[in-house]
Amino acid sequence: MNIVVCVKQIPDPADPGALDPETKTLKRDVKLILDESDSYGVEMALQLAGDEGTVSLVSMAPNSEVGGLRTALAMGAESAVLVSDDALKGSDALTTAKVLAAAIAKSSPDLVIAATESSDGYTGTVPEQIAALMDLPSVTFAKEIALDGGTAKVKRQTESGYDSVECPLPCLVSVTAGVVEPRYPSFKGIMAAKAKPVEEVTVADLGLDAGSVGWAGAGQEIVSIEDAPAREAGEVIEDEGDAHERIVAFLDELKVL
Amino acid sequence: MTEYRAPLRDIRHVLSSIVDIDDLGQHFGGLDLDTSMGILEEAGRFIVDQVAPLNRVGDTVGSVLNDDGTVTTPPGFAEAYKAFVEAGWGGIGFPEEYGGGAMPGTMGIAVQEMLTSASMGFSLCPLLTQGAIDMLLHHGSEQQRETYLAKMISGQWSGTMNLTEPDAGSDVGALRTKAVKADDGTYRITGTKIYITFGEHDMAENIVHLVLARTPDAPPGTKGISCFIVPKFILDADGNPGVRNDAKVVSIEHKLGIHASPTCVMAFGEEDGAVGYLIGEENQGMRYMFTMMNNARLSVGLEGLCISERAFQQAYQYATERVQGRTVGAEKGSSNAIIDHPDVRRMLLTMRAQIDAMRAICYYDSAAVDRSLVGDNEADRQAAADLAQLLTPITKGWCTDVGCEVTSTAIQIYGGMGYVEETGVAQHFRDARIAPIYEGTNGIQALDLVMRKLPMNGGAVIGGYLADMAKTTTALQSAGGELAAIGASLESAVATLTEATTWLGENGMADPVQAMAGATPYLEMMGIVTGGWLLGRSALAAQAAIDAGTDDPSFFEAKIGSAAFFAAHLLPRAAGLLAAVTAGRDVLFRLDADQLAS
């Protein structure tokens, strides 16, 4: 079983991030860490691979950043491919998917796992774009994955419960956050991760044209960025005997009843 | 309750400016600062997520003795301990041969710092285990090391140190627990031990008690003490925990703090004698104890830092959120966060600067212990060992006293709410209060410093230490500006310390009681000046980082500010202690015991 996990390395959410007013994108020249939402996919992959299979990582990040990859390697993944190239600056979601798909294709995996969405960009489209580009079936919102021969049996989170879905391998599954308990890297895992191979490749190495990625290849434009509106004061309901009715009316108005 | 934040930048700064980890790391497979921090970041993430949230329940529920003689640790402790063992954080400073991480002890100290800040009660189980590991590493037979160390270093088995008895506390030589040799070469131990930290609990598969006892023909006093391994479960032929040994907890103490840590009264040999195995030779137990004492005392000194850090984080948060009163110049009718009031500032900065000083002292001490083991040549190793010997009572004594001061200040910042238990800030004060008492009271630390450490090598060790301080003074003064002002304050404090040291040398030689009378104020003075000195070095390193174009100038400017505050507010305290150091014996003994009460 050869599993590839797509992992994103993002600025630490604990430190307030900053947007570059010129490019209107998140500043990524700080130290990057493993996106927490990807730690669930890494954990699922490690559980599925067990002792027999292999788990490898694919990531796209600026400045040859490997901080987040090392965390996932310390958790137990065996190797990683990092796509890092100045030409990728300004890439939109579809370009990112093209680049990741090219990197994933190199290892012909049985299963590709991705998070539902990243914790910095939140486009939530890249996994399905990768699947389409690689002509793989894709299952979204997985809360549980089981492998049975050449089939992936996936419990797919829905609003009311879950769907049981079966899908032939190879396929791509995007997993929701919080569905497994990601392991903490052990001291020995951290030390071992230092020696694990991280192959850094460029756009050209992947056979892609530099003109088709980055700002040049982006099919979208960020027109403007605004600060989030300040939170407004809430409505205070003084109880004059009818508070319950007014609360019900309020909730009704929000269509939550 | 404020969540604990691992102070990784502060740790990085001391590893760089005080420890010189890149240099020390050459003896540890080329370990460098970035690699060290990569490891500590993951350790910190684990500790912050898994251990720190248990601190409160550790205090409110505590460990409980059950009717069947078992002890249940607070909810979540056993699970967190299991995860701690699986992650392997307890053994990183121990040899690879037994499954350890082969890192410098200083890396172990950094993990220990975060663990102790997260929950001091929790941290005591691994801490006592470390002490037992040290003892076995240095003095256990090869067979004993093979049998016990791997499981103890992993943490699957924990360890305890059994010294104190009802009539043998600071005077260990008075202990009465008996050890009688059996026909098979093992010993039968009988006696009662008190204050045994984690003497019984539900977190580890076995507990390896190290017990001090006397053989029947042993000479009196400390020269007749032997040390024994007494496992809770005697190992079977395969080395696994087997038959229950005759070593049981009788009761656990109701204490001011560290409620999570079961402090046990242990009864050995109530039935037919607990089976014990001699470590090394008979009557050498006290000597063996001394080899692990530097590490154990450093670890307790570290507790002063750790609890202070946790209390500071909480008090800082409160001071930024609590709105009360109007500062001078603020708009009429408005209110300010209390952090804007000058005296709250003073309190917070006092805490901040003392924490920085404690961290520098603890890590400097730890690095000296490391270099005493791995230095390039015998002379370097001996110099480092001497430095560690000198620093041990300073680390233990000063940091634990300051720990009480800082945690008390945290309560003061909270005002009335700090005195109310539900804010959780009082817990730090209660937890911190044990540290000046155990592992050699601070009174004993002061005596150790004045009577044993100052005379080392005919005064050459303290002489070299004072000379090192003078070098930093010079460097600060030639750096100019704010650093020069720190240097001037330090120069004056070093002069005071030198005068006090000389007085103790001259008068203590003729009459030891003269020196003993001034030992505690001298220890305090030594702690303050050592703290100011190392913060001076920290400030020089911070300035160098700023000059080199660091991407985090605000952090380094804060380190200079912390050192400047220490130099302005705390270093001058040294001068005020000089009179007490040199007051001599007469003022203490002028009143007889009856007059003291009247």
Interface residues (C-beta under 8 A of the other chain):
Chain A: R70 T71 A74 Y184 P185 S186 F187 K188 I190 M191 K194
Chain B: T35 G38 I39 E42 A43 R45 F46 D49 Q50 A83 E86 A87 G88 W89 G91 I92 G101
